[in-house]
Amino acid sequence: MSKKRWLRNGLGALAVTLSLGAAAFGSYSLVTASDHVDSPLTTGDQAADIADVYTFQNGSNLVLAMTISNVQAAPEIQLGRSIFDPEVLYQFKIENDGDAVEDLVIQAYVTGNPTNQVMHFVGPVEPDLTGTSARIVNGPQSAAVRVSTGENPLVATRDGMMVFAGVRDDPFFFDVGQFSAILAGQATSFNDPGIDAFAGLNVFAIVVELPMAALGDPSTLSVWGTTSRP
């Protein structure tokens, strides 16, 4: 691949802080996104629109998940299509020393056609650039996996790192109708149980599981996700 630089023109990110137990490119712009309700500019670019970022422990491993382009109708999974964009750089940024600047990144980018894509992963590795610009780090890729477009997940493992990319049911739960009623003064609290407004809708997910030792085994991590375009 030819070298590119990646710049960011807005932060597409959710940040999470955890207290824990025991090919080269060049310039792209970050696309604004943070949750399930975004500006028209962001929602118009579904391939770069971050829905949520999740992190949790699985024994001595850390799981990182980023969901993209929410509000995909459930039948979409039957069409065998994916919308990961080769022009978008997806990144998990990891900060482990309390200075609010990423110390490590896990980068992901896709190649192939819409019905047969492969997601490539680089990292965890110290980034070449931090803050408002990004560049795919020189060096070998950590793993690669074919993008899953059906019910059965395609997973790849390499050197203790497990990766997935593909369509999945949206794990985000929110009772939008009741929330709107509360804002309008028609209700004072949420119901138990509530109504999941995102039931039956899909997102495109990028998931990485790796040993925490690969991140230096710190006691605290801050994690956020970003998307970038040229």
C-alpha positions as CSV (number, residue, x, y, z in Angstrom):
1,M,0.0,0.0,0.0
2,S,1.1,3.5,-0.7
3,K,1.7,5.8,2.3
4,K,-1.0,8.1,3.4
5,R,-1.4,10.4,6.3
6,W,-4.7,10.4,8.3
7,L,-6.1,13.5,9.9
8,R,-9.1,13.9,12.1
9,N,-11.8,16.5,11.7
10,G,-13.8,15.8,14.8
11,L,-13.6,13.3,17.6
12,G,-15.6,10.1,17.0
13,A,-15.1,8.6,20.4
14,L,-16.4,7.4,23.7
15,A,-13.9,7.2,26.6
16,V,-13.9,4.6,29.3
17,T,-11.7,4.4,32.4
18,L,-11.1,1.0,33.9
19,S,-9.6,0.0,37.2
20,L,-8.1,-3.3,36.5
21,G,-7.4,-6.4,38.6
22,A,-4.5,-8.7,38.9
23,A,1.5,-1.7,6.0
24,A,1.8,1.9,6.4
25,F,-0.5,4.8,5.7
26,G,-0.2,8.6,6.1
27,S,-3.2,11.5,6.7
28,Y,-6.9,11.3,7.5
29,S,-9.6,13.4,9.2
30,L,-11.5,12.1,12.3
31,V,-15.2,11.9,11.8
32,T,-17.4,13.2,14.6
33,A,-19.5,10.5,16.5
34,S,-20.1,9.5,20.0
35,D,-23.5,7.9,20.6
36,H,-26.8,6.8,19.0
37,V,-28.0,10.4,18.2
38,D,-25.5,12.5,16.2
39,S,-25.4,15.5,13.9
40,P,-26.7,15.1,10.3
41,L,-23.1,15.3,9.1
42,T,-22.1,12.3,11.2
43,T,-25.2,10.2,10.6
44,G,-24.7,10.8,6.9
45,D,-21.5,8.9,7.1
46,Q,-22.6,5.6,8.6
47,A,-19.3,3.8,7.9
48,A,-17.5,6.1,10.3
49,D,-20.3,6.8,12.8
50,I,-19.4,5.3,16.2
51,A,-22.3,4.0,18.2
52,D,-20.6,2.8,21.4
53,V,-17.3,1.7,22.8
54,Y,-17.2,-1.1,25.4
55,T,-14.3,-2.5,27.5
56,F,-14.4,-5.3,30.1
57,Q,-12.2,-7.9,31.6
58,N,-12.3,-11.6,30.8
59,G,-10.0,-13.2,33.3
60,S,-6.5,-11.9,32.6
61,N,-7.6,-10.6,29.2
62,L,-9.1,-7.3,28.2
63,V,-11.9,-7.1,25.6
64,L,-12.3,-3.9,23.5
65,A,-15.4,-3.5,21.3
66,M,-16.5,-0.6,19.1
67,T,-19.8,-0.6,17.3
68,I,-20.3,1.4,14.1
69,S,-23.4,2.5,12.2
70,N,-26.3,1.7,14.4
71,V,-29.9,1.5,13.3
72,Q,-29.3,-1.2,10.6
73,A,-32.5,-3.2,10.0
74,A,-32.2,-6.8,11.1
75,P,-32.8,-8.2,7.5
76,E,-29.6,-6.5,6.5
77,I,-27.7,-9.4,8.0
78,Q,-29.3,-11.7,5.3
79,L,-28.0,-9.6,2.5
80,G,-24.4,-10.6,2.9
81,R,-23.2,-7.0,2.8
82,S,-20.9,-5.0,5.0
83,I,-20.2,-1.3,5.1
84,F,-16.8,-1.1,6.6
85,D,-15.1,1.6,4.5
86,P,-11.6,1.1,3.1
87,E,-11.2,4.9,3.5
88,V,-11.8,4.8,7.2
89,L,-9.2,4.0,9.9
90,Y,-10.8,2.5,13.1
91,Q,-8.8,2.9,16.3
92,F,-8.9,1.9,19.9
93,K,-6.7,4.4,21.8
94,I,-5.3,3.3,25.2
95,E,-3.9,5.6,27.9
96,N,-2.2,4.1,30.9
97,D,-0.3,6.8,32.7
98,G,-2.9,9.4,33.5
99,D,-1.9,12.2,31.1
100,A,-5.0,11.9,28.8
101,V,-2.8,11.2,25.7
102,E,-2.9,7.8,24.1
103,D,0.1,5.6,24.8
104,L,-0.9,2.7,22.7
105,V,-3.3,2.1,19.8
106,I,-4.9,-0.8,18.1
107,Q,-5.7,0.1,14.6
108,A,-8.0,-1.6,12.2
109,Y,-8.7,-1.1,8.4
110,V,-10.5,-3.1,5.8
111,T,-9.6,-4.3,2.4
112,G,-11.7,-6.1,-0.3
113,N,-15.1,-5.6,-1.9
114,P,-18.4,-5.0,0.1
115,T,-19.3,-8.7,0.1
116,N,-15.8,-10.1,0.8
117,Q,-13.9,-7.9,3.2
118,V,-10.9,-8.6,5.5
119,M,-10.2,-6.5,8.6
120,H,-6.5,-6.0,9.3
121,F,-5.3,-5.1,12.8
122,V,-2.1,-3.4,13.9
123,G,-1.0,-3.1,17.6
124,P,-1.2,-2.7,20.4
125,V,1.7,-0.4,19.6
126,E,2.9,3.1,20.4
127,P,1.4,5.5,17.8
128,D,3.4,7.6,15.4
129,L,1.0,10.5,15.9
130,T,-1.3,11.4,18.8
131,G,-4.2,13.7,19.4
132,T,-5.8,15.1,16.2
133,S,-3.9,13.2,13.6
134,A,-3.2,9.5,13.0
135,R,-1.1,7.3,10.8
136,I,-1.1,3.5,10.4
137,V,2.0,2.4,12.2
138,N,4.8,0.8,10.2
139,G,5.3,-2.9,11.0
140,P,3.6,-6.2,10.7
141,Q,-0.1,-6.5,11.3
142,S,-1.1,-8.2,14.5
143,A,-4.0,-10.2,13.0
144,A,-6.5,-10.3,10.2
145,V,-10.0,-11.7,9.9
146,R,-12.7,-11.9,7.3
147,V,-15.6,-9.7,8.0
148,S,-18.6,-11.6,9.2
149,T,-21.9,-10.9,7.4
150,G,-23.9,-13.9,8.7
151,E,-25.1,-15.3,12.0
152,N,-22.0,-17.4,12.6
153,P,-19.0,-15.3,13.7
154,L,-15.6,-15.5,12.0
155,V,-12.9,-15.1,14.5
156,A,-9.1,-15.1,14.1
157,T,-6.4,-15.6,16.8
158,R,-2.8,-14.8,16.6
159,D,-0.2,-14.6,19.4
160,G,-2.9,-14.6,22.1
161,M,-4.9,-11.9,20.4
162,M,-8.4,-12.7,19.2
163,V,-10.3,-10.4,16.7
164,F,-13.7,-10.1,15.1
165,A,-15.3,-7.7,12.7
166,G,-18.8,-7.9,11.3
167,V,-22.5,-7.4,11.8
168,R,-24.2,-8.1,15.2
169,D,-27.3,-7.2,17.2
170,D,-26.9,-3.8,18.9
171,P,-26.0,-4.4,22.5
172,F,-27.0,-0.9,23.5
173,F,-30.3,-0.8,25.6
174,F,-32.3,2.4,25.9
175,D,-36.0,3.2,26.3
176,V,-36.2,6.1,23.9
177,G,-40.0,6.5,24.2
178,Q,-39.9,6.8,28.0
179,F,-37.0,9.1,27.9
180,S,-38.9,11.4,25.6
181,A,-41.9,11.3,27.9
182,I,-39.7,12.3,30.8
183,L,-38.3,15.2,28.9
184,A,-41.8,16.3,27.9
185,G,-43.0,16.2,31.6
186,Q,-45.3,13.3,30.8
187,A,-43.5,10.8,33.1
188,T,-41.1,11.1,36.0
189,S,-39.1,7.8,35.8
190,F,-38.2,4.9,33.6
191,N,-40.3,1.7,33.7
192,D,-39.0,-1.7,34.9
193,P,-38.8,-3.4,32.5
194,G,-38.3,-0.8,29.9
195,I,-38.7,-1.1,26.1
196,D,-35.5,-1.5,24.2
197,A,-35.8,0.9,21.2
198,F,-32.8,-0.8,19.5
199,A,-34.1,-4.4,19.7
200,G,-33.9,-6.0,16.2
201,L,-31.4,-3.5,14.9
202,N,-27.9,-4.3,13.9
203,V,-24.5,-2.6,14.3
204,F,-21.2,-3.3,12.7
205,A,-18.8,-4.3,15.4
206,I,-15.0,-4.5,15.8
207,V,-13.9,-6.6,18.8
208,V,-10.4,-7.3,20.1
209,E,-9.5,-9.6,23.1
210,L,-5.9,-9.6,24.3
211,P,-3.9,-10.2,27.4
212,M,-3.7,-7.2,29.7
213,A,0.0,-7.9,30.0
214,A,0.3,-6.7,26.3
215,L,-0.8,-3.3,27.6
216,G,1.8,-3.2,30.4
217,D,-0.6,-4.6,33.0
218,P,-1.4,-1.1,34.5
219,S,-3.8,-0.7,37.4
220,T,-5.9,1.8,35.4
221,L,-6.6,2.3,31.7
222,S,-8.5,4.9,29.8
223,V,-9.8,3.7,26.4
224,W,-11.6,5.5,23.6
225,G,-12.4,4.8,20.0
226,T,-11.9,7.0,16.9
227,T,-12.7,6.9,13.2
228,S,-10.6,8.8,10.7
229,R,-10.9,9.7,7.0
230,P,-8.3,11.1,4.6
